[in-house]
C-alpha cells in the first residue's frame, strides 16, 4: 500500500515541472537530509522531488515534510512493501515531468546536476536513458578500512545504434525520458535491493533498452558524490548482492532465448575466473572473487524459481 504524506501534491498554481527527481530511501534519515539539501540548491529551479520511503519509523517522513514546508517542490510517499525496483516504479507513476532523474539517499548532487542532465538529453535527442559518474566526495578520498562504490566515465559515449553493449551503470546517478517506460516497461521488481535477486535492476533495465533498439548515453558531465562507504567487514555482503543480481539478470534473458545475454554471461564467468587465477599466481587474496562467483551462480540458480513475463521482459513476482 502506498500512502501519500501530508503534502503530497504539487503547490497550487505550479505548472508541470521539466524534470522529476526520484529518491528511494530506507532507514537512512541522516544521509537523506544531506541529499535533499543538495537537491533544493539546484541551479535549475523547475523540478519536483518525489521521496519514496520504505523506512520502519517516522523520522524520514518528518524530515521530508519539514523540507516540504521550506520548499514546496518536495513530496513524500510511503511504501509498505520494500524493494528498490518497486519504489522506482511507484515514484515514476506518481511524478509528472517528462524527464526523470534518480539518485540515492547517500549521495549529494552538485548544484548543476539537473542542468547537466537537461543539457545532455538536449544534445542527444534520440537517447532515452542516461548514466552519469558517481564519484568520491573530496573529503572522503583516502579513507581506509573499506571502500566506496564509484563509477568513472571517461568520455561521452552512446550505447546502442548498432554499437556493442557494455554492462555499466549505477543506480546512484541515472536519468531517463518518461517515454522509455512506456516503450520498454517498468523496472523488474524481483531484481534490485530489497528484492529476491538483490541487485542489477539498473543493468537489466539498460539491457532491455538496448535490446528494444534504443540508446543509452554515458555522460561524464553528469555526476554525484557518493557517501556510501562500506567497511571491509561489510564488503562481502555487498559483493554477494552484486553477484546474485548479475546472475539473475543474465539468466532471465538467457531463458528467453537471448544469445547475446548468454555470451555476456559466459564472458563474465570467464573474466572472473581469469582474475582469480591471476591473483592466485601473484599470491594476492582471492576471497572476494570467490564470494562474487559463488553468488553469481546462486543468482543463476534462483532465476529458475521465478516465471518470466516475456512481453515485458521481467520476472513475475510471487
Order of alpha helices (4+ residues) and beta strands (2+ residues): beta-beta-alpha-beta-alpha-beta-alpha-beta-beta-alpha-beta-beta-beta-beta-alpha-alpha-beta-beta-alpha-alpha-alpha-beta-beta
